[in-house]
Amino acid sequence: MISTPHRQSAIALIDEAVCAGARRPKACAELEISDRTLRRWRKDGQAQPDQRPIVLRPEPANKLSLVERMAVLDVCNSTEFASLPPSQIVPKLADQGRYLASEIRHLLARLLLRSILAANVIWDWSRWRRAHQLDAARAHRKTRLKIQL
């Protein structure tokens, strides 16, 4: 994120370059921002502060319920699993036929380390993971089609 004073400074530099005869997109490129970013920053003729930290975000539809979260934490804090990392808890639970949540290894780690990691990092990973899985599945199907032909 770029602070408001830095935005104001960047806008002033770009305006100075444009007054000197430079094209606005080229001046923006020198500061490694897009022309669209500059227009968004300069909405209503003034440098706008970054709205991302203060925007209200809806809770994800796949968020664990309180009951599910407590079940995961109860298992992790039980004497059988208390001293084990999530990478060892998950296979043991799978051997017992117990599944508590989807993508359990990662979620267990994040639930146990929640105070360390911000919630948005967890959801960013989850979105990245799903997109990566989709890309991998597409590539796999494409490769299999080539092999069959």
C-alpha positions as CSV (number, residue, x, y, z in Angstrom):
1,M,0.0,0.0,0.0
2,I,1.1,3.5,-0.7
3,S,0.5,6.2,1.9
4,T,-1.5,9.3,1.0
5,P,1.6,11.6,1.2
6,H,3.5,9.3,-1.2
7,R,0.5,9.3,-3.5
8,Q,0.4,13.1,-3.5
9,S,4.1,13.2,-4.2
10,A,3.7,10.7,-7.1
11,I,0.8,12.7,-8.5
12,A,2.9,15.9,-8.3
13,L,5.8,14.3,-10.1
14,I,3.6,12.9,-12.9
15,D,1.8,16.3,-13.3
16,E,5.3,18.0,-13.5
17,A,6.4,15.5,-16.2
18,V,3.1,16.0,-18.2
19,C,3.5,19.8,-18.0
20,A,7.1,19.4,-19.4
21,G,5.7,17.5,-22.4
22,A,5.7,13.8,-21.4
23,R,2.8,11.5,-22.0
24,R,0.9,10.6,-18.9
25,P,1.1,6.8,-19.4
26,K,4.8,7.0,-19.9
27,A,5.2,9.2,-16.8
28,C,3.1,6.7,-14.8
29,A,5.2,3.8,-16.2
30,E,8.4,5.5,-14.8
31,L,6.9,5.3,-11.3
32,E,5.7,1.7,-12.1
33,I,2.0,2.5,-11.8
34,S,-0.7,2.3,-14.5
35,D,-2.6,5.3,-15.9
36,R,-5.7,3.8,-14.4
37,T,-4.1,3.7,-10.9
38,L,-3.3,7.4,-11.3
39,R,-6.9,8.2,-12.3
40,R,-8.2,6.2,-9.3
41,W,-5.8,8.0,-6.9
42,R,-6.8,11.4,-8.3
43,K,-10.6,10.9,-8.0
44,D,-12.4,14.2,-7.7
45,G,-9.2,16.2,-8.3
46,Q,-7.5,15.2,-5.0
47,A,-5.3,12.4,-3.9
48,Q,-7.5,9.8,-2.4
49,P,-6.4,7.7,0.6
50,D,-6.2,3.9,0.3
51,Q,-9.6,2.4,1.1
52,R,-8.5,-1.2,1.4
53,P,-7.7,-1.2,5.1
54,I,-11.1,0.3,6.1
55,V,-13.5,-1.4,3.7
56,L,-16.0,-3.8,5.2
57,R,-15.6,-7.3,3.8
58,P,-18.3,-10.0,3.9
59,E,-17.4,-13.2,5.7
60,P,-16.5,-16.0,3.3
61,A,-19.2,-18.5,2.6
62,N,-16.8,-21.4,3.4
63,K,-15.8,-20.1,6.8
64,L,-15.7,-22.7,9.5
65,S,-18.6,-22.5,11.9
66,L,-17.9,-22.1,15.6
67,V,-18.8,-25.7,16.2
68,E,-16.4,-26.9,13.4
69,R,-13.6,-24.6,14.7
70,M,-14.1,-25.9,18.3
71,A,-14.0,-29.5,17.0
72,V,-10.7,-28.9,15.2
73,L,-9.2,-27.1,18.2
74,D,-10.4,-29.9,20.6
75,V,-8.7,-32.6,18.5
76,C,-5.5,-30.5,18.2
77,N,-5.4,-29.9,22.0
78,S,-6.2,-33.5,22.9
79,T,-3.4,-35.5,24.6
80,E,-3.1,-37.7,21.6
81,F,-2.3,-34.9,19.2
82,A,-1.1,-32.0,21.4
83,S,2.6,-32.5,20.7
84,L,2.2,-33.2,17.0
85,P,2.3,-30.7,14.1
86,P,-0.6,-30.6,11.7
87,S,1.4,-32.5,9.0
88,Q,1.3,-35.5,11.4
89,I,-2.2,-35.0,12.8
90,V,-3.9,-35.1,9.4
91,P,-2.6,-38.6,8.4
92,K,-3.4,-40.1,11.8
93,L,-7.0,-38.7,11.6
94,A,-7.3,-40.0,8.0
95,D,-6.2,-43.5,9.2
96,Q,-9.0,-43.3,11.8
97,G,-11.4,-42.2,9.1
98,R,-11.9,-38.8,10.8
99,Y,-12.1,-35.7,8.6
100,L,-12.9,-32.4,10.3
101,A,-12.6,-29.8,7.6
102,S,-11.6,-29.4,3.9
103,E,-8.0,-28.7,3.2
104,I,-7.5,-29.7,6.8
105,R,-3.7,-29.7,7.0
106,H,-3.4,-26.1,6.0
107,L,-6.4,-25.0,8.0
108,L,-5.2,-26.8,11.1
109,A,-1.9,-25.0,10.8
110,R,-3.6,-21.7,10.3
111,L,-6.0,-22.3,13.2
112,L,-3.1,-23.1,15.5
113,L,-1.0,-20.2,14.3
114,R,-4.0,-17.8,13.9
115,S,-2.6,-15.2,16.3
116,I,0.6,-15.0,14.2
117,L,-1.0,-14.8,10.7
118,A,-3.6,-12.3,9.6
119,A,-6.9,-13.7,8.4
120,N,-6.6,-12.1,5.0
121,V,-3.3,-14.1,4.4
122,I,-5.2,-17.3,5.1
123,W,-8.0,-16.5,2.7
124,D,-5.5,-15.2,0.1
125,W,-3.7,-18.6,0.3
126,S,-7.0,-20.4,0.0
127,R,-8.0,-18.4,-3.2
128,W,-4.5,-19.0,-4.6
129,R,-4.7,-22.7,-3.9
130,R,-8.1,-23.1,-5.6
131,A,-6.9,-21.2,-8.6
132,H,-3.7,-23.3,-8.8
133,Q,-5.7,-26.5,-8.5
134,L,-7.9,-25.4,-11.4
135,D,-4.9,-24.5,-13.5
136,A,-3.3,-27.8,-12.7
137,A,-6.4,-29.8,-13.6
138,R,-6.7,-27.9,-16.9
139,A,-3.1,-28.6,-17.8
140,H,-3.5,-32.3,-16.8
141,R,-6.6,-32.7,-19.0
142,K,-4.8,-30.9,-21.9
143,T,-1.8,-33.2,-21.6
144,R,-4.1,-36.3,-21.5
145,L,-5.9,-35.2,-24.6
146,K,-2.6,-34.8,-26.4
147,I,-1.5,-38.3,-25.4
148,Q,-4.7,-39.9,-26.5
149,L,-4.6,-38.3,-29.9
